[in-house]
Amino acid sequence: MACDFRVPAGMTPETRKTQIAQAVDRLNAALATGTVKVRVGATGAVAFVGTWQRDGISDVCAYRKLMVAGSPALRLAVAKAEAMAGRKVDARAVASGQHSHDGGSTWHKGH
């Protein structure tokens, strides 16, 4: 995934992979406790609202990783967000990399 390909200078790929896994675990825990919530944008893209130590991981990358892992906390948070937004998460928006850097206030097509 995109977050796996960006290895900061001075960091090994293995260390980056561990860092990503730890950040995704922190996000999963924050979703389970409700300190981070999911927001669904107008195009069906997702963003996380709340504070978590992301270590440079985009919301869309973290979302994809949690979906692959089958996170119950993410599924519940997504169901609530879809109900609040009145629209479903669009797999095409997620696949294209649409994301937000500010909790869903503005959206980017992917970069």
Residue pairs with C-beta under 8 A, 6 or more apart in sequence:
1 61
1 64
1 65
2 58
2 60
2 61
2 97
3 20
3 56
3 57
3 58
3 61
3 62
3 65
4 16
4 17
4 20
6 16
6 56
7 13
7 16
8 16
8 56
11 19
19 55
20 55
20 57
20 65
22 55
23 52
23 53
23 54
23 55
23 57
23 62
24 57
24 62
24 65
24 66
24 69
26 52
26 53
27 36
27 48
27 52
27 54
27 62
27 66
28 66
28 69
28 71
28 73
28 74
29 73
30 36
30 50
30 51
30 52
31 37
31 38
31 48
31 66
31 71
31 73
31 74
31 76
31 77
32 73
35 50
35 51
35 52
36 48
36 49
36 50
36 51
36 52
36 77
37 48
37 49
37 50
37 77
37 80
37 81
38 46
38 47
38 48
38 49
38 74
38 77
38 78
38 80
38 81
39 46
39 47
39 48
39 49
39 81
39 85
39 100
39 103
39 104
40 46
40 78
40 81
40 82
40 84
40 85
40 87
40 88
40 89
41 47
41 85
41 93
41 98
41 100
41 104
41 107
42 87
42 107
43 90
43 93
43 98
43 107
44 87
44 88
44 89
44 90
44 91
44 92
44 93
44 94
45 60
45 89
45 90
45 93
45 94
45 98
45 99
45 100
45 107
46 59
46 60
46 63
46 78
46 81
46 89
46 94
47 59
47 99
47 100
47 103
47 104
47 107
48 59
48 62
48 63
48 103
49 103
49 104
50 103
54 62
58 99
59 99
59 100
60 94
60 97
60 98
60 99
60 110
63 74
63 94
64 94
66 73
66 74
67 74
78 89
81 89
82 88
82 89
96 109
96 110
97 109
97 110
97 111
98 107
98 108
98 109
98 110
99 107
99 108
99 110
100 106
100 107
100 108
101 108
